[in-house]
Amino acid sequence: MYSLLKKLCIAACAGLACGAAQAQPAYPSQPLHMITAFAAGSASDIVARMIAERLQGALGQSVIVENKPGASGQVASDYVARAAPDGYTIMLATNTTHSSNPYLFKNLRYDPIKDFTPLVQVCNFPFVLVVGKQVPVKSVGELLEYAKTNRSAMNYAYGNSTGQIAAASFDKITGLDAAAIPYKSTPQAMTDIIGGRATFMFVDLASAAGHIQSGSLRALAVSTERRSALAPDLPPVSEALGKPGFDLAAWVGIFGPAGLPQPVAQRLGDELYRIVASSEVQQKLKQMGADPTPARAAEFGPFVVRQKAVWGEKVSQAGIEPQ
């Protein structure tokens, strides 16, 4: 009798478990949140909104872009790292959050490798050296000459780690000894460059393009080792200085929290890759000043690991001490 009751109990429990499993709604059954580490109007925000619009159509659920700027992307990264690994919180991240921050901060609140699930690589952004229209220079050489008579007033702005590292490297190479001014986001930093409250900055071409075209910012050089097809008239910093080795560009990719169930990660990765690899999105990325680099998670994950080492070396070369 006991044996029969035990078997009935086991069968009942199995039935309940099966029923619960069958009751689980298919993914996705609710809106997704795509977190960005920088403010509205920044390059990553623009890319996030373009992808979110298309992911919404692919998944049949709303994809809400949330800007969580602050602490060089730590606020957003920590938020996503601690989010439930259910596929409803994802992050459009950059080399700032996942490559540079481990070397810029002594006590990082997240691990860029262990705390995230790579989903797709999106693009790279070349950076440009810009000044405001109040600064009477049209080339890197003229900026250095200007600095000789305005040394005490020389400073640079930055709103992310790529801008910080590029400017610190430039400052060290040229011996400008300019003061560094950190900002919460790139748009805020550009506002002070345009307003004449800061002298120069390195900014992604996507964010600066409109201001360059309007004349409120003047571009002097690109941060990549070779001339960029996106700005062919601008010399590389290395060429302008006659010193090889200056080569900096930002990358963008999408992650979920660590521990995403494999079917969810696969669904998200497949849909995101189809979006970023499409000719339409690649063309739009180029138009906004980005170089498309679509890659699936299997390639993107190892890329992130390699880039962490690369940017660590760049931070060291720039002479930046962790905060």
N, C-alpha and C positions, 0 to 999 in steps of 0.2 A: 504493500500500500504506500509506504514511504517513497519507494522507488518510483511508483507511478506519479505521485504528487510532485516529486522532484522533476520528473520529465515534463510534466504539464507546466510547471513553473518556468522551466528553461524555455519551453516552446513559447509561452506567453511573453517572456522577456524578449525573446528573439523577434517575436511579432511586433512588439512595441518599438524595438530598435529599428526594425525595417520600416515601420510606419513613419517613424521620426525622420529617417533618412529620405523617404519618399516625399515627406512634407517640406523638405528643404527647398526653397525657391531656386530656380535656375539663375546663375550669375549672368548679368547683373540684374538685381531686382529693385534697386534704388539709385538715386543720383550719386555720381562720383565727384570727388573734390580733387582738383589738380592744384597743388601748392607751388608757388614760386617764391624764391628767396629775395626778390628785389621788387621795387615799387612799380606801380602802373606807369607805362611809358618807357620802361627799360626794354632792352632787346629781348631778354628772357620772357618778359611779360607779353610782348608782341607775339613771340613764337608760341608761347603757351596757349594764348587765345586762338591762334590760327589752328593749332592741333586739336584743342578741346572742341572746337566747333565741328570738326570732322569726326572726332571720336564719338561725339554725341550721336551723330547719324549712324555710325557703324554699330554702336552698342544698343541704341534705342533707349538711352537714358540720358538725362541732363548731366553735363560735365561742367562743374562750377569752378572757375579759376579764382583762387584766393591768394592775395599778395600778403606775405608775412615778412617784410623787410626787417633788418636789424642785425647787428653784431656780425657783419660780413657773411650773412647767410646762415648763421648758427641758429637763429630763431626758427626758421622754416625747417632746417634739417633736423633739429632736435624734435620738432613737432611730428614730422613724418616718421622718424626713427621709432617714436613711441606710439604711433598709431596702430590700431588693430590691423593685423595682416589679413585683411579680408578682400582686398582689391578695390575698396571704395575711397582710399586715400592714396594718391600717387604724387610724385614730385618731379617738376621740371628743374633739374639741377645743372650746375656748371662746374668748371674746374675750380672756381672759387670755393664752393662748398665741399667738393670731393677730392681736390688735389692740393690746394694751397693751404687751406685752414689748418690742417694738422701741423703745419710748420710755422704758422703765424700766431697760434694761440697755445699757451702752456697747458690749459685745462679745457680741451674740447669736450663738449657734452655728448658727442656721438662719435661712432667709428664709421668713417665713410665706406669701408669695405664690409665689415661684419653686420652693420645695422640696416643694410639695404639689399633689395633684389633688383639687379639691373634688368631693364626691359628693352630699351632701344637707344641707340645713339642717333642724334638728330643732325647736328651741323657744327661747323667751326665759325668763329667770328674774328676777322683781322681787326686789330686795334690801330687807331691813328693818333698821332701827336697833334694836339690842337691848341690854339691860343684864341683869346677873344679879340674882337676887332679893335679894341683899345691898345693892344700891344702892336707896335709898328714894325712887325717882321713878317717875311714871306717865305723864309726857309730856316732850316736848322742852324745853318751858319749865322744867319742874321739874329737868331734867338741867342746864340752864344755871345755875339758881339753886344747885343742889348743888355745881357746879364752883366757885362763888365762895368757898366755905368749905373746899373740898377740892382747890384748884388743884394743889398739889404732888403729889397722888396720882392725878391724872387721866391716863389712858392709854387707848389703843385697840389692839385685836388685829386681825390680818388673816391669812387663809390663802390668799388669791389676789389678783390685781391689782385686780379689781372692788372687793373689800372695802377694799383699800389706797387706791385712788383716791377712793372714796366717803367714807371716813373722813377722809382728808387734806383733801378739799374741805370737808367739814363742819367740821373743825377750823379751817381757814383762814377760812371765812365767819363762824364764831362767835367766833373769837379765843380759843379754849380753850387753845391751846398745849400740847395733850396729847402725851405721849410715844407713839411708835409702836412696837409690839411685833410683829415678823414671826413667823409660824409656818409649818411645812412644809405644813400642810393645814388646811382649815376645821374639821374635827372637833377637832383639837388646840386651835385658837384658842377654839372654843366651850367646851371643857372648862375653860379658864382663866377665861373669863367666868363660867361657872356656879360655879366654885370661888372666885370673888372675887379672883383674881389679876390681872384686867384689868377696866377700867371699862365700856367699851362696844365694839361692833363693828357693822359692816354685814355681813350674812350673807344668802345666798339663802334665800328662804322655804321651799324644799323641804328644805334641811338642818335648818332651825331649827324647823319646824312642830311636831314631836313635843315638843321642849323647851318651846316656847311653850304648848302645850296642857297640859303637866304642871306648868307654873308655875316651872320652873327658869330660864327666860328670860322677860323681859318685853319685848314689842315696843312701840316708841314711835312709829314712822313708817315709811313706805315711801319708797324712793329714786326712784320714778318721779314724773314731773311731775303726773300725775293719780292719783286714788285707783284702786287695783287691785281688780278684781272678785274676785280671790283673797283679798283682805284688806280688805273695804270699810269696816271700822270704823277703819282706821288712816289718819291724815292724811298727805299727802305732806310731805316735809321742807320744801319751798318754802312750803307753806301754814302749817306750824307756825312757821317762822321769819319769815314775811311777806316773803320774798325770792324772786322767781321765778328760774328757770334751773337749779335742781338737778334733774337728770333722768338717772338711771343705771339701766340694766338689762343683764343678761348674756345673751349668745347662745350657742347650742350647735349644733355641726354635725359632720359626719363627713368625713374626708379619707383619701386614700391618699398614698403617696409620689409625687413628680413622675415623669412618664414611664410611668404605667400604660398598658398597651395599651388601645386604644379599646374593643375588645369586652369586656374585663374591667371597665373603668370603667363601661361601659354596663350590664352585668349587675348590678354592685354598686349602681349608682345607681338602677336600676329597682326592684330588690328593696327597697332601703332606703327609697325614696320610698313604695312601697306600704305598708311597715310604718308609717312615721311619719305618713302621711296617713290611716291607718285610724281609724275612729271609736273603736275599742277603745283604741288607744295614745293618741289625743288625750284621751280621757276620763281615762285613767290619769295622763297628764301634768298635767292640770288638778287632779286629786285630790292630787298631790304638790306643787302650788304652782308649776307651770310654765304658760306661755302657748304653746300649739302654734303653730309657724310653718313648716309643711312647705314646702320649696321644692326643685326639682330643681337639678342642678349648673349649668345655664345661667343661673339666677337667683342661685344661691348664690355662685358665683365673683365676679361684680361686687359683690355685697353685702359680701363679705370685703374687697375692695379699698377700698370706701367706708368701712367700719367702721374700718379701720386709720387713716385720716385723722381720723375723728371722735374716736377714743380718744386719738390724739396730741394733739389740742386739749384734751381733758379732763385729760390728764396735765399739760400746760403750765399750765392754769388752776388745778390743785390745787397747783402749785408744787413738784412732786416732781422732784428731780434724779436723773438716771440713775446707777445704781451701776456 
